[in-house]
């Protein structure tokens, strides 16, 4: 059988090399670059950034994160996330405790079922609770060169944060960093390893059973396939439309901003200051990268979110022309700097010394599709038609769950042997850190980011 994968984001690239590793003949069409879509920075191992989603979605994100970390282990920065609630937020932090305990128990079950799932550290360390008096004590402690305990991660946080602006308790959670440049590098390495035919081409339309018409090097070409996987991201609706399928979805344009901060700490955790999405008090997210670079999200309409940035639930939602220009041609430098400065100001409400951070002019950005009619959905994978699958993941974690659904469909159609279903051989996907280091830095530089951002900050002790 011949399979066409349309779109080489994290979903399309991963399913392409996964199917190819099972012996399937796969062609991947990607017009921009491998894994170059919306910003990806965080392993949602429990969905603790999303207060609005259900426990079921959180548990699903936890399971999917563990598999993602095992598959892309050379892209994972082993550092916890601190979850803090501002004093003027309407939520009470103690409301999260029940969910955190549920997630810890779920992690315990996954580790008991397979010890190799212990990629988030010890079960008992999945989360830890801190009150103001704990932080006041930690604030006065010297910072070790390397963090060896959970408390060590809180020392820089306690020293740099205005502790009077928070409700208590705050939480340390084992949700790690994802380095998008390294995911891109690993995907490129594995696509090559498993002989996926990668075409830098734009798919114009697909005709019934399945003639793919595409533009490659200004030439219009056609190829026939037995099975099509639509992982075209915010352009998924265009492929659906050409085949006459109807599937409602949202599309949302978002951006994160890269800053340089000359801090004095030998290490930093990731930090979330909760807030109501879309308001001036939206969540602030602080994500450290190698080389003193800090990526910022501010979930307000003049930082990460945009006025008219969420397109309605239609088969093929239309992005505003200004967003398409950013995706296809890049940002206006002045606007990028202005939004980055706003992100710095938003973060410095909680971390006063961060006001000295300097903006860079290239945000991480893209448009994310959300299937169905719930814009808060965060765990999603595959929907199927005959010999046609849509991969509409909302978070990068969902790779294997997505691939499993497609493999199951192929088994039911007689294309694959049932023995390959959920037959995880992670050793096949091993990569060498040095090779990823080199390629990830090259990718970062090529895309206009500091090449140091392609390196990990913290060693791979748990995976």
C-alpha positions in Angstrom: 0.0 0.0 0.0 1.1 3.6 -0.6 0.3 6.2 2.0 0.3 10.0 1.6 0.8 12.1 4.7 -0.2 15.7 4.1 1.6 18.1 6.4 5.0 17.6 8.2 4.2 19.1 11.6 4.8 17.0 14.7 1.7 14.9 13.9 2.4 14.2 10.3 6.1 13.6 10.6 5.7 11.3 13.6 3.0 9.2 12.0 5.0 9.1 8.8 8.1 7.6 10.3 6.1 5.4 12.7 4.2 3.8 9.8 7.4 3.5 7.7 9.0 1.7 10.7 6.3 -0.9 10.2 7.2 -1.4 6.6 4.6 0.9 5.0 5.5 2.9 1.9 5.0 6.5 3.0 5.3 9.8 1.2 5.2 13.0 3.2 4.2 16.4 1.7 5.3 19.5 3.6 5.6 22.9 2.0 7.4 24.8 4.8 9.7 22.8 7.0 9.5 19.6 9.2 7.9 20.5 12.6 7.7 24.2 12.0 4.2 25.0 13.2 2.7 26.5 16.4 4.9 27.1 19.5 5.6 23.9 21.4 7.5 24.2 24.7 5.9 22.1 27.4 5.3 18.4 28.0 1.7 18.5 29.3 2.2 15.5 31.7 -1.1 16.0 33.4 -2.4 19.2 31.8 -1.8 21.3 34.9 -1.7 24.5 32.8 -5.4 24.0 31.9 -7.7 24.6 34.8 -10.7 24.5 32.4 -10.3 20.9 31.1 -11.7 17.7 32.6 -9.8 15.2 34.7 -10.3 12.7 31.9 -8.4 15.0 29.5 -5.7 15.6 32.1 -5.2 11.8 32.6 -5.1 11.3 28.8 -2.4 14.0 28.4 -0.4 12.4 31.2 -0.4 9.0 29.4 0.4 10.6 26.0 3.2 12.7 27.5 5.0 9.7 28.8 5.0 8.0 25.4 6.0 11.3 23.7 8.9 11.6 26.2 10.1 8.1 25.4 9.9 8.7 21.7 11.5 12.1 21.6 13.7 11.8 24.7 16.5 13.8 23.2 14.1 16.8 22.9 13.0 16.8 26.6 14.5 19.3 29.1 14.3 17.6 32.5 13.1 20.4 34.7 9.9 20.8 36.7 7.2 23.4 36.3 6.0 25.7 39.1 2.3 26.4 39.1 1.4 29.7 40.9 -1.9 31.5 41.4 -1.9 35.4 41.6 -3.5 37.0 44.6 -6.1 38.7 42.4 -7.1 35.5 40.5 -10.6 34.2 41.3 -9.5 30.6 41.7 -8.3 28.9 45.0 -5.1 26.9 44.6 -6.3 24.2 47.0 -8.9 23.2 44.4 -6.0 21.7 42.3 -4.9 19.2 45.0 -7.5 16.6 44.3 -6.6 16.5 40.6 -2.9 16.4 41.4 -3.4 13.4 43.7 -5.4 11.7 41.0 -2.7 12.3 38.4 0.0 11.0 40.8 -2.0 7.8 41.3 -2.5 7.4 37.6 1.3 7.9 37.1 1.9 5.2 39.7 -0.4 2.7 37.8 1.4 3.4 34.5 4.8 2.8 36.2 3.6 -0.4 37.8 2.3 -1.6 34.4 5.7 -0.8 32.7 8.7 0.4 34.7 10.0 2.1 31.5 7.1 4.6 31.9 9.0 6.1 34.9 10.1 9.1 32.8 8.8 11.8 35.1 11.0 10.9 38.1 9.8 9.1 41.2 6.1 8.7 41.6 6.1 10.4 45.1 7.9 13.4 43.5 5.2 13.9 40.8 4.1 17.0 42.6 5.0 18.9 45.8 3.1 21.6 47.7 4.8 24.8 49.0 3.4 27.5 51.3 4.7 31.0 51.8 6.7 30.1 54.9 8.4 27.4 52.9 9.4 29.8 50.2 10.6 32.4 52.7 13.0 29.8 54.1 14.2 28.8 50.7 14.7 32.4 49.7 17.5 32.7 52.2 19.3 29.5 51.1 22.3 29.5 48.8 21.7 28.2 45.3 23.7 25.0 44.5 25.3 24.8 41.1 23.1 21.9 40.2 19.6 21.2 41.5 19.6 17.8 43.4 16.3 18.0 45.3 12.8 19.3 44.5 13.4 22.2 47.0 16.5 23.3 45.0 14.3 24.2 42.0 12.3 26.5 44.2 15.3 28.6 45.5 15.7 30.7 42.3 11.9 31.1 42.1 11.6 32.2 45.7 14.5 34.7 45.3 13.2 36.3 42.0 9.4 36.3 42.6 7.3 38.8 44.4 5.8 36.3 46.9 3.3 38.8 48.2 1.5 38.7 44.8 0.6 35.0 45.1 -2.0 32.8 46.7 -0.9 29.7 48.5 0.0 26.9 48.2 1.9 26.9 45.0 2.9 23.5 43.3 5.9 22.0 41.8 4.9 19.5 39.1 6.9 17.1 36.9 5.9 18.6 33.6 9.1 19.0 31.6 10.2 21.2 28.7 9.9 20.3 25.0 12.5 21.8 22.7 10.8 22.3 19.3 14.1 22.6 17.4 15.2 19.2 18.7 11.8 17.6 17.9 12.3 18.9 14.4 15.8 17.5 14.2 14.7 14.1 15.6 11.8 13.9 13.1 14.2 14.7 10.2 16.6 12.0 11.4 13.9 9.4 11.7 12.1 10.2 8.5 15.5 9.6 6.7 16.2 6.4 8.8 12.9 4.8 7.8 13.1 5.9 4.1 10.0 8.2 4.1 9.9 10.1 0.8 9.7 13.7 1.9 8.5 16.2 -0.8 8.9 19.9 -0.2 5.6 20.5 -2.0 2.2 22.1 -1.6 -0.8 19.8 -2.0 -3.4 21.7 -4.2 -6.2 19.1 -4.1 -6.9 15.4 -3.7 -9.3 13.6 -6.0 -11.3 10.4 -5.2 -9.3 7.3 -4.2 -6.7 9.1 -4.1 -5.0 11.2 -6.7 -2.8 13.8 -5.0 -2.2 16.9 -7.1 0.7 18.9 -5.8 3.1 21.7 -6.7 6.8 20.9 -6.4 9.5 23.4 -7.7 6.8 25.3 -9.6 5.8 22.1 -11.4 2.3 20.6 -11.0 2.5 16.8 -10.5 0.1 13.9 -9.7 0.5 10.7 -7.7 -1.9 7.9 -6.7 -2.2 6.6 -3.2 -4.2 3.9 -1.4 -4.6 5.8 1.9 -4.3 9.5 2.9 -3.5 11.0 6.3 -4.5 14.6 6.6 -2.2 16.3 9.1 -2.2 19.7 7.4 -2.8 21.6 10.7 -4.7 24.8 10.2 -5.1 23.9 6.5 -6.8 20.5 7.3 -10.1 21.9 6.2 -8.8 22.6 2.7 -8.0 18.9 2.2 -11.4 17.8 3.7 -13.1 20.2 1.3 -11.4 18.9 -1.8 -12.7 15.4 -0.9 -16.2 16.5 0.1 -15.8 15.7 3.8 -17.4 17.8 6.5 -15.7 18.1 9.9 -16.1 21.2 12.0 -13.1 22.7 13.7 -11.7 25.9 15.1 -8.3 27.4 14.1 -6.4 29.7 16.4 -3.3 31.8 15.7 -1.0 32.1 18.7 2.6 33.3 19.3 5.3 33.0 22.0 8.1 35.5 22.4 11.9 35.0 22.8 13.7 37.3 25.2 17.3 37.5 26.5 17.7 37.8 30.2 21.1 38.1 32.0 20.1 36.4 35.2 22.5 35.3 38.0 21.0 31.8 38.7 22.8 28.6 37.6 19.4 27.0 36.6 15.7 27.9 36.3 12.5 26.0 36.4 9.5 26.7 34.1 6.9 28.9 35.8 3.2 29.4 35.2 1.3 32.3 36.8 -2.3 31.4 36.3 -4.8 33.8 35.0 -8.1 34.1 33.1 -7.5 33.5 29.4 -8.2 36.4 27.0 -8.2 39.1 29.8 -5.5 41.5 30.7 -4.7 39.1 33.6 -4.2 36.1 31.4 -1.8 33.3 32.3 2.0 34.2 32.2 4.4 31.4 31.2 8.1 31.6 31.7 10.1 28.9 29.7 13.9 28.9 30.0 16.1 27.9 27.1 19.8 27.4 26.8 22.0 30.5 26.4 20.0 32.8 28.7 17.0 32.9 26.4 13.5 32.9 27.9 10.4 32.1 25.9 7.2 33.9 27.1 3.5 33.3 26.7 1.0 35.9 28.0 -2.5 34.6 27.5 -3.9 38.1 26.8 -5.2 39.5 23.5 -2.3 41.8 22.9 0.5 39.2 23.7 0.0 35.5 22.8 -3.6 35.7 21.7 -4.9 38.0 19.0 -8.1 39.9 18.3 -9.9 37.7 15.7 -7.2 35.0 16.2 -9.8 32.3 16.8 -11.7 31.4 13.7 -15.2 29.8 14.0 -16.1 26.1 13.8 -16.5 25.5 10.1 -15.1 22.8 7.8 -12.3 25.1 6.7 -12.0 28.1 9.0 -10.5 31.2 7.4 -7.5 32.8 9.1 -7.3 36.6 8.9 -5.1 37.8 6.1 -2.6 39.4 8.6 -2.0 36.0 10.2 -1.4 34.2 6.8 1.1 36.9 6.0 3.0 36.2 9.2 3.0 32.5 8.5 4.0 32.8 4.9 6.3 35.9 4.9 7.3 36.5 8.6 6.6 39.2 11.1 6.8 42.9 10.9 9.8 43.6 13.2 8.2 46.5 14.9 5.1 44.5 15.9 7.2 41.6 17.1 9.3 43.9 19.4 6.2 45.6 20.7 4.4 42.4 21.6 7.6 41.0 23.1 7.9 44.1 25.3 4.3 43.6 26.5 5.2 40.0 27.3 8.2 41.2 29.4 6.0 43.7 31.2 3.4 41.0 31.9 6.0 38.7 33.4 7.7 41.5 35.4 4.5 42.0 37.5 5.5 38.7 39.2 9.3 38.7 38.6 10.3 42.4 39.0 13.9 42.0 37.8 12.6 40.5 34.5 11.9 44.1 33.4 15.6 44.2 32.3 15.1 41.4 29.8 15.6 42.4 26.2 13.3 41.4 23.3 14.3 39.6 20.1 12.5 40.1 16.9 11.5 36.5 15.9 8.5 35.1 17.8 7.6 31.4 17.8 4.2 31.3 16.2 1.6 29.4 14.1 -2.0 28.4 13.8 -3.4 25.5 15.7 -6.5 23.6 14.7 -9.0 22.3 17.4 -11.4 19.7 16.1 -15.2 19.8 17.0 -17.0 22.6 18.7 -15.2 23.0 22.0 -12.4 25.6 21.8 -11.1 24.4 25.2 -10.3 20.9 24.0 -6.7 20.0 24.5 -6.5 16.2 24.0 -7.5 15.0 20.5 -6.3 12.7 17.9 -7.9 11.0 14.9 -11.1 10.9 13.0 -11.6 8.4 10.2 -13.3 8.1 6.8 -12.8 5.3 4.3 -9.0 5.0 3.8 -8.6 8.5 5.1 -7.6 9.7 8.5 -7.4 13.2 10.0 -4.7 13.8 12.6 -5.9 16.9 14.5 -3.8 16.9 17.6 -4.0 20.0 19.8 -1.0 19.2 21.9 2.2 17.5 20.7 1.9 14.7 23.3 -0.8 12.8 21.4 1.5 11.1 18.8 1.2 7.4 19.7 -2.5 7.5 20.5 -3.0 9.0 17.0 -0.7 6.5 15.3 -2.5 3.6 17.1 -5.9 4.6 15.7 -4.5 4.7 12.1 -2.7 1.4 12.5 -5.9 -0.2 13.9 -7.9 1.1 10.9 -5.2 -0.3 8.5 -5.4 -3.7 10.3 -9.2 -3.7 9.9 -8.8 -3.0 6.2 -6.3 -5.8 5.8 -3.4 -3.5 5.0 -1.3 -4.5 8.1 -0.9 -7.5 10.3 -2.5 -7.2 13.8 0.8 -8.1 15.5 2.0 -4.5 14.8 -0.8 -2.9 16.9 0.8 -1.1 19.9 4.0 -3.0 19.4 6.3 -0.4 20.8 9.9 -0.8 20.0 11.4 2.4 21.3 15.0 1.2 20.5 14.2 1.7 16.8 13.7 5.4 17.4 16.8 6.0 19.5 18.9 9.1 18.4 22.3 10.2 19.3 22.4 13.4 21.4 25.4 14.8 19.6 23.7 14.4 16.2 20.5 16.0 17.5 22.6 18.9 19.1 24.2 19.6 15.7 21.1 19.5 13.6 18.8 21.3 16.1 21.3 24.3 16.3 21.4 24.4 12.5 17.5 24.4 12.3 17.2 27.1 15.0 19.7 29.3 13.1 18.1 28.7 9.7 14.7 29.8 11.1 16.1 33.0 12.5 16.5 32.0 16.2 19.6 31.9 18.4 21.3 28.6 17.6 21.9 28.0 21.4 18.2 27.5 21.7 18.7 24.1 19.9 20.6 22.7 22.9 19.1 21.2 26.1 19.7 22.9 29.4 19.4 19.8 31.7 20.7 16.2 31.5 18.5 13.2 30.5 18.6 11.6 33.9 15.2 9.9 34.0 14.3 8.9 30.4 
